[in-house]
C-alpha cells in the first residue's frame, strides 16, 4: 500500500450501539407507524413527507409532519 493511500473499505466497521425507532403519522391514513433509523436527526423525510423531531428518549424518536 502506498504511503498516502486511504483504503475506502476499512476492515473494521463499527455498528451502531442502539437502533432508534422513529414514530410518525402516515401521510395517507394518519395512523402511527414505526421505522428503524440509525441516527436521530432534527428532520426526517419518509414516503415523500417531511417530519420534524418533537421528542426523543429511550430509543424512540417522535416526529410530526411539517407543512410545506
N, CA and C atoms as an extended XYZ file, in Angstrom:
204
Properties=species:S:1:pos:R:3:atomname:S:1:resname:S:1:resid:I:1 pbc="F F F"
N         0.845       -1.174        0.000 N   UNK     1
C         0.000        0.000        0.000 CA  UNK     1
C         0.893        1.241        0.000 C   UNK     1
N         0.480        2.255       -0.716 N   UNK     2
C         1.258        3.480       -0.798 CA  UNK     2
C         1.187        4.245        0.519 C   UNK     2
N         2.133        5.162        0.667 N   UNK     3
C         2.217        5.910        1.923 CA  UNK     3
C         0.987        6.781        2.166 C   UNK     3
N         0.446        7.403        1.118 N   UNK     4
C        -0.676        8.322        1.279 CA  UNK     4
C        -2.004        7.721        0.824 C   UNK     4
N        -2.037        6.454        0.610 N   UNK     5
C        -3.252        5.799        0.142 CA  UNK     5
C        -4.217        5.590        1.311 C   UNK     5
N        -5.480        5.868        1.088 N   UNK     6
C        -6.508        5.637        2.099 CA  UNK     6
C        -7.429        4.544        1.588 C   UNK     6
N        -7.595        3.523        2.380 N   UNK     7
C        -8.450        2.406        1.998 CA  UNK     7
C        -9.912        2.813        2.156 C   UNK     7
N       -10.708        2.858        1.064 N   UNK     8
C       -12.112        3.262        1.185 CA  UNK     8
C       -12.975        2.200        1.872 C   UNK     8
N       -12.468        0.998        1.989 N   UNK     9
C       -13.221       -0.082        2.618 CA  UNK     9
C       -12.415       -0.653        3.788 C   UNK     9
N       -12.457        0.020        4.912 N   UNK    10
C       -11.686       -0.497        6.052 CA  UNK    10
C       -12.248       -1.839        6.518 C   UNK    10
N       -11.386       -2.628        7.112 N   UNK    11
C       -11.808       -3.955        7.550 CA  UNK    11
C       -12.729       -3.885        8.764 C   UNK    11
N       -12.538       -2.900        9.612 N   UNK    12
C       -13.351       -2.781       10.819 CA  UNK    12
C       -14.491       -1.810       10.552 C   UNK    12
N       -15.717       -2.275       10.737 N   UNK    13
C       -16.894       -1.437       10.562 CA  UNK    13
C       -17.610       -1.382       11.897 C   UNK    13
N       -17.796       -0.166       12.412 N   UNK    14
C       -18.472       -0.022       13.691 CA  UNK    14
C       -19.982       -0.030       13.481 C   UNK    14
N       -20.643       -0.921       14.159 N   UNK    15
C       -22.097       -0.996       14.106 CA  UNK    15
C       -22.677        0.007       15.095 C   UNK    15
N       -23.868        0.538       14.831 N   UNK    16
C       -24.485        1.441       15.804 CA  UNK    16
C       -24.738        0.702       17.112 C   UNK    16
N       -24.553        1.403       18.228 N   UNK    17
C       -24.725        0.756       19.526 CA  UNK    17
C       -26.192        0.470       19.821 C   UNK    17
N       -27.086        1.312       19.320 N   UNK    18
C       -28.513        1.107       19.564 CA  UNK    18
C       -29.304        1.651       18.381 C   UNK    18
N       -30.220        0.856       17.881 N   UNK    19
C       -31.123        1.334       16.838 CA  UNK    19
C       -32.216        2.173       17.481 C   UNK    19
N       -32.702        3.142       16.750 N   UNK    20
C       -33.748        4.035       17.247 CA  UNK    20
C       -35.011        3.777       16.440 C   UNK    20
N       -36.144        3.757       17.102 N   UNK    21
C       -37.433        3.601       16.437 CA  UNK    21
C       -38.039        4.974       16.215 C   UNK    21
N       -38.273        5.327       14.960 N   UNK    22
C       -38.931        6.594       14.628 CA  UNK    22
C       -40.434        6.346       14.561 C   UNK    22
N       -41.205        7.176       15.255 N   UNK    23
C       -42.665        7.069       15.261 CA  UNK    23
C       -43.220        8.330       14.615 C   UNK    23
N       -44.057        8.162       13.593 N   UNK    24
C       -44.646        9.311       12.905 CA  UNK    24
C       -45.972        8.890       12.292 C   UNK    24
N       -46.797        9.868       11.937 N   UNK    25
C       -48.095        9.554       11.326 CA  UNK    25
C       -47.915        9.329        9.827 C   UNK    25
N       -48.600        8.334        9.313 N   UNK    26
C       -48.524        8.014        7.890 CA  UNK    26
C       -49.175        9.145        7.095 C   UNK    26
N       -48.568        9.578        5.979 N   UNK    27
C       -49.120       10.710        5.230 CA  UNK    27
C       -50.491       10.449        4.604 C   UNK    27
N       -50.854        9.199        4.344 N   UNK    28
C       -52.140        8.921        3.704 CA  UNK    28
C       -53.270        8.670        4.700 C   UNK    28
N       -53.062        7.763        5.644 N   UNK    29
C       -54.158        7.398        6.547 CA  UNK    29
C       -54.015        7.974        7.951 C   UNK    29
N       -52.885        8.573        8.302 N   UNK    30
C       -52.729        9.257        9.580 CA  UNK    30
C       -52.433        8.375       10.774 C   UNK    30
N       -52.442        7.063       10.608 N   UNK    31
C       -52.122        6.181       11.734 CA  UNK    31
C       -50.630        6.236       12.030 C   UNK    31
N       -50.274        5.991       13.289 N   UNK    32
C       -48.868        5.995       13.667 CA  UNK    32
C       -48.167        4.774       13.086 C   UNK    32
N       -46.980        5.003       12.536 N   UNK    33
C       -46.155        3.925       12.008 CA  UNK    33
C       -44.779        4.031       12.648 C   UNK    33
N       -44.061        2.923       12.635 N   UNK    34
C       -42.727        2.870       13.219 CA  UNK    34
C       -41.730        2.435       12.160 C   UNK    34
N       -40.562        3.054       12.173 N   UNK    35
C       -39.464        2.681       11.284 CA  UNK    35
C       -38.174        2.715       12.091 C   UNK    35
N       -37.284        1.765       11.833 N   UNK    36
C       -35.981        1.775       12.480 CA  UNK    36
C       -35.065        2.751       11.764 C   UNK    36
N       -34.364        3.567       12.530 N   UNK    37
C       -33.397        4.507       11.969 CA  UNK    37
C       -32.087        4.346       12.736 C   UNK    37
N       -30.989        4.726       12.114 N   UNK    38
C       -29.684        4.597       12.758 CA  UNK    38
C       -29.326        5.813       13.591 C   UNK    38
N       -29.732        6.991       13.141 N   UNK    39
C       -29.396        8.226       13.840 CA  UNK    39
C       -30.622        9.105       13.965 C   UNK    39
N       -30.733        9.797       15.084 N   UNK    40
C       -31.819       10.756       15.282 CA  UNK    40
C       -31.384       12.067       14.647 C   UNK    40
N       -32.223       12.583       13.764 N   UNK    41
C       -31.943       13.846       13.082 CA  UNK    41
C       -33.076       14.817       13.361 C   UNK    41
N       -32.827       16.123       13.262 N   UNK    42
C       -33.891       17.090       13.522 CA  UNK    42
C       -35.024       17.022       12.508 C   UNK    42
N       -34.724       16.595       11.280 N   UNK    43
C       -35.757       16.444       10.247 CA  UNK    43
C       -35.600       15.083        9.593 C   UNK    43
N       -36.724       14.547        9.134 N   UNK    44
C       -36.745       13.222        8.539 CA  UNK    44
C       -37.659       13.257        7.327 C   UNK    44
N       -37.239       12.663        6.224 N   UNK    45
C       -38.070       12.558        5.024 CA  UNK    45
C       -38.443       11.095        4.833 C   UNK    45
N       -39.741       10.811        4.924 N   UNK    46
C       -40.231        9.447        4.748 CA  UNK    46
C       -41.458        9.462        3.857 C   UNK    46
N       -41.452        8.593        2.867 N   UNK    47
C       -42.593        8.407        1.971 CA  UNK    47
C       -43.077        9.722        1.370 C   UNK    47
N       -42.134       10.581        0.981 N   UNK    48
C       -42.470       11.835        0.324 CA  UNK    48
C       -42.945       12.939        1.247 C   UNK    48
N       -42.896       12.734        2.533 N   UNK    49
C       -43.345       13.733        3.513 CA  UNK    49
C       -42.175       14.111        4.418 C   UNK    49
N       -42.148       15.379        4.832 N   UNK    50
C       -41.085       15.857        5.725 CA  UNK    50
C       -41.632       15.937        7.149 C   UNK    50
N       -40.828       15.468        8.111 N   UNK    51
C       -41.211       15.446        9.516 CA  UNK    51
C       -40.139       16.139       10.342 C   UNK    51
N       -40.554       16.728       11.482 N   UNK    52
C       -39.577       17.324       12.396 CA  UNK    52
C       -39.624       16.587       13.725 C   UNK    52
N       -38.485       16.533       14.371 N   UNK    53
C       -38.349       15.841       15.645 CA  UNK    53
C       -39.060       16.625       16.734 C   UNK    53
N       -39.910       15.951       17.511 N   UNK    54
C       -40.597       16.609       18.621 CA  UNK    54
C       -40.112       16.111       19.971 C   UNK    54
N       -39.707       14.855       20.066 N   UNK    55
C       -39.230       14.302       21.330 CA  UNK    55
C       -38.411       13.066       21.045 C   UNK    55
N       -37.399       12.833       21.905 N   UNK    56
C       -36.538       11.680       21.721 CA  UNK    56
C       -36.066       11.188       23.076 C   UNK    56
N       -36.177        9.891       23.335 N   UNK    57
C       -35.679        9.311       24.566 CA  UNK    57
C       -35.878        7.810       24.590 C   UNK    57
N       -34.977        7.106       25.275 N   UNK    58
C       -35.059        5.648       25.460 CA  UNK    58
C       -35.196        4.883       24.146 C   UNK    58
N       -34.500        5.325       23.115 N   UNK    59
C       -34.507        4.605       21.848 CA  UNK    59
C       -35.717        4.833       20.970 C   UNK    59
N       -36.548        5.837       21.305 N   UNK    60
C       -37.725        6.155       20.491 CA  UNK    60
C       -37.688        7.639       20.156 C   UNK    60
N       -37.894        7.969       18.884 N   UNK    61
C       -37.938        9.366       18.434 CA  UNK    61
C       -39.305        9.626       17.811 C   UNK    61
N       -39.970       10.674       18.291 N   UNK    62
C       -41.297       11.025       17.780 CA  UNK    62
C       -41.175       12.206       16.823 C   UNK    62
N       -41.789       12.066       15.655 N   UNK    63
C       -41.747       13.095       14.623 CA  UNK    63
C       -43.164       13.535       14.288 C   UNK    63
N       -43.310       14.817       13.912 N   UNK    64
C       -44.604       15.309       13.438 CA  UNK    64
C       -44.424       15.929       12.065 C   UNK    64
N       -45.471       15.911       11.225 N   UNK    65
C       -45.350       16.433        9.859 CA  UNK    65
C       -45.086       17.933        9.850 C   UNK    65
N       -44.328       18.360        8.862 N   UNK    66
C       -44.042       19.780        8.652 CA  UNK    66
C       -44.844       20.227        7.446 C   UNK    66
N       -45.610       21.294        7.590 N   UNK    67
C       -46.357       21.808        6.435 CA  UNK    67
C       -45.401       22.590        5.551 C   UNK    67
N       -45.469       22.338        4.268 N   UNK    68
C       -44.547       22.995        3.320 CA  UNK    68
C       -45.150       24.235        2.767 C   UNK    68
